[in-house]
Amino acid sequence: MIPDFIDPGRLKLGENRMPCPVCDKGPKDTALSVRLEPDGGVIWCCHRYGCPMTGSSRAGTSELAQRAPTAPPQRVDRVRGLSEYARQLLAATRRICGEAGAYLDARGCVRPPPGSHLRCMDELRHPSGFVGPALVALITDAETGERLSLHRTWIKPNGTKADLDTPRLLLKGHPIAGGVIRLWPDEGVTTGLGIAEGIETALSLAHGFAPVWSCIDAGHMAKFPVLSGINDLVIGADNDAAGRKAAEECAQRWADHATVRIVCAERAGSDLNDEVREWAR
């Protein structure tokens, strides 16, 4: 259903901008994007940080996409732990299969085992209104396992990201300090662990060493805490300034507690997934 504040008869084909009824900053506010599709469907999305106003009336949206939870029309407060929306979204995910599995295969990634915190949805709505397959990863505290947030990546089965300005998104209002994505569950981690920045990079490292976790980005990898019981740590480093620096900082902190190895992509500016895909050609 199209909200009352949107009059389709006054829209031009394509994108229209207008004040957002949730976070309205005045008559000159243009945060809300309302797109009129050629088939008469309407897609709306607020681009202001923290505002969850988004929706679509496009004909043909599947029942599965309609069942996916949408954030309530209210501001998002920063809280520790998963919001009700995040819990509903996580509950709607399933094990890697279908187009998500094809995506990982096309990128030369090792598929994670049962119990992985990397999941998928066949159809998930992007804030732009786009609906398509996505990876959904649970972010948890590296030390306590506390659930913190979700990481979403909209994908194509050919191994590329969806044609979106921001195909990868974290949930707004969910701090992720100290967080990781447990690509292998805790029960699969004994005395050794591999870490890398991104999901695909970590799953590329898994060809030579597993179990693996994703640290999300270089900043989190640099601060990856020393974990009790881990005697061997393998760090898959991106070959750029930030990646090398993060790997060295993490290795130095772990040096007195475990055997540490850094595996770095050979070509400058690349990561391990870039190299895996090159080898597969």
Protein Blocks (a to p, Z undefined) as FASTA:
>chain_A
ZZfklcfklpcehjdddddfklogbjklckbccdddfkopacdddfbehiacdcdfbehi
afklmmpccdddddddddedjdfklmmmmmmpccdehjllmmmmmnopacddehiabdcd
fbdcdfkopacdddddddddfklopafbdcdddddfkopacddfblcccdehiacehiac
dfbafklpckbccddfbfmlmmmmmmmoccdddehiamlmmmoccdehiabdcdddddbf
klmmmmmmmmmmmmmmoccdddddfbghiafklmmmmmmZZ
